[in-house]
Amino acid sequence: MSNTHQGKTSVGFAILLLILLGLNLRPLLTSIGPLTQALQAATSMPYSSFSLLTTIPIMMIGVLALFAGRMTRALGYQRGIATGLLVLIAGLVIRAWPASAAILVVSAVIGGFGIALLHIIIPELTKQQFRHRLGAMTGLWSAALMGGAALGAVVTPWLDAHFSSHSVALASWALLALITLILWLSPANRVPKADIPPRHELLKAFKYPRSWLLGAYFALVNAGYAGFIAWIAPFYGEFGWTTQQAGNLLALFSLVQVMGALILPTLSRSMDRRPWLALAVITQMVGFAGLCWLPEQAPWLWSALCGFGLGGAFPLCIVMALDHIDDPVQSGRLVSFMQGIGFIFASIMPLVTGAFRDISGNYQLGWGFHILVGVVILLMTTRFRPSGYKAAFSVTR
């Protein structure tokens, strides 16, 4: 589907598919959380092992992204997305068997591979299809990703109660992936062919300092999300909040995060994304400051500010990386490398903030750390002047 050949219907169908693909990227991870106690009772997994069910898929996104060039070259867009959905379905269907440590870990590995493959292709495909609406469309699938994360956490307990089965509740998310796969393979979906240059002409992102700078930037942008999701519930649990109250706070965070992902990239219509990135970072810093020093005064406000800032920064960072290189394939290589560094770092971030909790005896040090990270991000943001994008990479097409 190139922009020049899409009519209104095909553009609408492409947008629908983009939303569905985004919705599939997180339920594998977030559906586990609400059933943690029940699954631990069924599997006898300790917390350290149980955390692998989240860490493994995130780590796989990062590791596989470093090999994105070979994956896309071998599969292309059409087969690549289809393969990613098929593997994700397999990973989810495995969960239909009675829960055990082995079943859940194998599910995380297989499903994580499928999600990782989708993460590689979606940004590149988005630039190919929506070159002139890149900010808005990247924000749209990012918002769908965040919405899918919220759905996984909110709907899974309802499915568990409805089917009276933890396994069925977890495996039910395969249906969403199956519907997406059927629509993806339908004749109405005319996917553009990946115009991939010879291997020796593909961008070797690791050779460029700007690639590493973007990778470090994306890692820090994702650090706040990982830290917030991991520790906000136990943090307010220490203030006497119930699990339901903490869940509602997370729901608000996810809702406002979606708003940030939709609004800020859409507003950033020029190539200079820095003012909007700065706004996103400052917003989340105010939220973390509130959690650090005034946690009981306005917890809903602090969570909303963190959500809006973190939600807006994620797609803006991806769009900024895509802006560096005109060619969708080459810019896709860059984004994959950036995601690789970022997600590997994000997968260990909950452990880092948890260590701060052990050292200090409270969560204040962890929240303060995220404020410091925000300062570093703001300083790094000044480096990304659009006038220097082309000079940062000498091998483009």
N, C-alpha and C positions, 0 to 999 in steps of 0.2 A: 504494500500500500504506500505508494509515494504520494507526496502532497499534491503533485500535479494530476494524479489520476483518481483521487478520492472525491466522490460526490458527498452530499450531505449525509446520506445513509451510511456509507462506508466509514466516514469520519466518526459518526456517532457510534458505530459498532466497534471501531478501533478504541475509542475512549472507554466503552463498556468493558472491553477485554483488558485494558490497562488497569481499570478499577478492580476487576476480578483477580487479576494477577497479583495486585498489591494486597488484596484481602487474604490471599493464600500464604503470605510470607511469614506470618507470626503465630497462628493458632497452634502449630506443633509445639511451640515454646510455652505460650501463655496458658494453654488448656491444662497443663500439669499443676500449676500453682494452686488453684482452688481445691484440688483433690490431694494435696500433699500429705496430710495426716492419714487419710484413708489408704493411700498408696503405700506409705511407709509401713502402716500396720500390715498390709497384705504382702509386702516384699521384704520387710525387715531391713530395708536399706537405711544406713545412717545418713545424717544430713550432708556429710562430706561427699558421699557417693551420690546422693540424690541431686546435689547441685550440678553434677555432670550432665543431667538431662537438659539443662539450659546452656551450660558452658560448651558442650560438644557441638551443637548446631552453630552457635555463634563463632566458635573457633574454626569450624569447617568453612563458613562463609569467607572468613579471612584467608585461610590457607588456599582454598580453591581459587579465590580471586587472583592470586599471584600467578596462576596458570591459565588465566582467562583466554589469552591469545590462542593457545592450542585447542581449548575447548570449543571456542566459537568457530575457529577454522575447520575443525572436524565436523561440527554439527550444523552450523549456520543458525539463522534465527528461528525458522519454522520448526525444524527438528530439535533444536536446542531447548526451546520453550516446552515443546511436547515431551521431550525426555525428562526435563526437570519436573513437570507435573506428574508424569508416570512414576518416577522415583519417589516423589513426595507422597503420592497415593499409596505406594507400597509401604512406605514407612509408617503411614497412618493406619493402614489396614492391619499391620502386624499387631497393633495395640488391641485388636478385637480379641486376641487370645487372653486367657487369664493373666493378670498382672504378675510379673516376676522381674527381678533385677535384670536378668538377661534380655527379656522381651523389651523392656523400656529402654535399655542402653542401645540395643540393636536398632530400635525404632528411631532413636535420636541420631544415630550414625547415618542410617539410610535416608530418613527424612531430611536431615541436615544437608546431605549431599544434594538432594533435589532443590531445596531452598537456595543453596549456594549457587547452583547453576542458573536459577532464575535471577538471582541478584547480579550475576555477571552480564546477562543479556539485556535485561529490561532497560537500564540507562542508555545503552548504545542504540537499541531499537527505538527508544523514545526520541532521541536526537534525529534518527533517520526519518521517522514519521512526522514529527512535530517540530521541525527545525525553527520555525518562526513563532512557536508558542512554547518554547522549551521550559521556561520558568513555570508557567501555569501547569503544564502537563507533568513535569517532574514533581511539583507540589501535589498534584492530584494523586499520583500513584503512591507518593510518600504518605499522604493523608489516608489513603486506603490501607496501606501497611499498618499505620497506627490504629486505624479503626478495626482492622482484623485482629490486632493484639488485644484490643478491648473486648471484642466479641469472644475471643477464645477464653478470656477470663470470666466474662459475665454469663455467657450462654452454657458453658460446660457444666456448671453446677445444676442448671435447669435440666439439661440432658441427663445428667446423672440421676436426678430425682425421678425424671419421667421414665427412664428405662430401668431404673434400679440396678444399674450395672456401670461400674467405673470403666470397664473395658469398652463397652459400647459407646459410652459418652465420649471417650477419647478418640475412638476410631471413626465416629460420625463425621469428623471434619474431612474425611476422605471424600465425602459427597460433594463438598464445595469444590475441591480440586478436580473431581470427575466432571462436574458440570462445566467448569472452566476449560478442561481439556476438550470436551465435546464441541464447545463453541469455537475453541481455537482451531480445531481441525475441520470446521465447517467450510464449505465453498465460499461463504461470504467473507471469510478472512483471507484477504490477498496480501500476504506478508512479503515485504520487499526482500530481494535476495541480498545477502550480506556480500558486499563488494570488498572482499578481503584481499589485500595485496600479497605478493609472495612473502614468505616467512622472513626473509632477510630485510624486507622493507617495513615490517611491522615495528611500531614504536617499542623500543626497549626502555621502558619507563625507569627502571632501576639505575640507568646511566645518568639521569638528570637530577641535579639538586632540587629543582622545583617539584619533581615528583615526590621526593622524600619530605619536602616541606608541606605539600598537600596531604601526604599520608599522616604526618604528625598532627596537622591541623584537624583532619577528620577524626583522628583518634581522640584528641582532646574534646572535640565537639560531642562525641559519643560517650565520653567518660561520665558526664553529668547524668545522662539518661540511665546508664547502667547502675550508677550509684543510687539514684533516686528510686528506681524500681525495686532494687534489692533491699533497701533499708527503710523506706518511708513507713511501711506497715509496722515493723517491730519498734521503730522510733516512737510512733504515737501509741503503740501498745504499752510503752513504759509510762504514758500519761493516763492509762486506764481506759483507752479506747477499745471497743470490741472489734472483732475481725470484720464485722459487717460495716462498721463506721470507717475502718481503714480501707475496706473495699470500695466504699462510696467515694473516698478521697482519691483513690486510684482511678476510679471511673471519671471523676471530674478532670483529673490530670490528663487522661487519654482524650477526653472530649476537647479540651482546650488545645491540646497538642495537635489534633486534627485541624482545628481552626488556624493555628499558627502555620502549619504546613500548607494550607490552602491560600492564606492571605498574603504572607510575606513574599513568597516567590512570585505571586501574581503581580504584586506591586513593584517588584524589581525588574522593570522593563528595559533598563539600559544594561550595558555590559558591565558596568561598575556595580557589583553586588555588595560592596563593602559597607555602605550606610545601613543597609537592611540586616546584614550579618551583625554589625555592631549593635543595632537595636535588639536583635534576638538575644545576643550574648548578655547585654546589660540587663535585659528583662529577667533572664534566668538567674543572674547574679543577685538581683534584688530579692528574688524568691528564695535563693539559698541563704542570703543574709537573714531573711525573716525566720527561716527554719533554725538558723544558728543562734540568734539572739532573742527572738520574740515568738517562739514556736506555738505558744498557747493563745496568743492574742488574735491571730488571723490565719489559722492553718489552711483554710480553703483558698484564701488569697495567695498565700505563698505557693501552694501547689499549682494554682492556676498560672501564676507568673512563670514558674519553672516549666510547666507544660507548654505554654505559648512560645517561650524562648527556645526550648529544646526542639519543639515541633517545627519551628520555622528555620532553625539553623541547619537541620539535617538536609532538606532538599536544596537549600541555598548553597550549601557546600558542594553538593553534587553538580548543580548547574554551573557554579563557578569553575569547577574542574573541566566540565564539558566545554565551557567558553574558551579555554586555552587553545584548543585545536579545532579547526573547521571540520575536518573529515570525521564522520561519525565513528568509523572503525578505530581510527587512531585515538580519538578522544575517549572511546570506550575502553581502550587498553589502559589509558591513564586513570580513568575512574575505577577500573578494576584493581589496579595497583593501590590506589588510595584506599579503597574499601578493604583490601587485604590487610594493610597496616592497621587501619582503624578498628576493624572488627576483632583482630587478634588481641589488640590492646584492650578493647571493651570487654572481652570475655574474662579478663583477669581483674577488671576494675572492682567488682563487688568484693573480691578477696582483699584488695588493697584497703578499701574503706572499712571492711570488716576488721582488718588488722588495726586500723586507727581506733576502732571501738574497743578492741581488746587492750590496747596500750593506754588509752585515756580513761576508759570506764564509762564514756558517754559518746554521743554522736556528734557533738559540737565540732570536734577536730575534723571529722569527715566532711561536714557541711562547709566548714571554713576552707578546707582543701579545694572544694569545687569553686569557691569564690576566687581563690588564687589561680586556679585553672582558667577561669573567665578572664582574668587580667592578662594572662599569657596569650589567650586566644585573641583578645583585642589588639595586643601588640603585633601578633602575627598577621592580623587582618590588614594592617597598613601596608604589608609587602605585596598585596595582590592588586597592583595597578594594571588595568586592562592594556595600557600602552606597552607593557612589558611581556604580555602573554606570548606573542610570536617569538620573541627573542629567547624565551626560556626553553624552547624546543627547536632544534635545528632539523630534525627528521620528521617531516609531516608530508601529507599527501593532499 
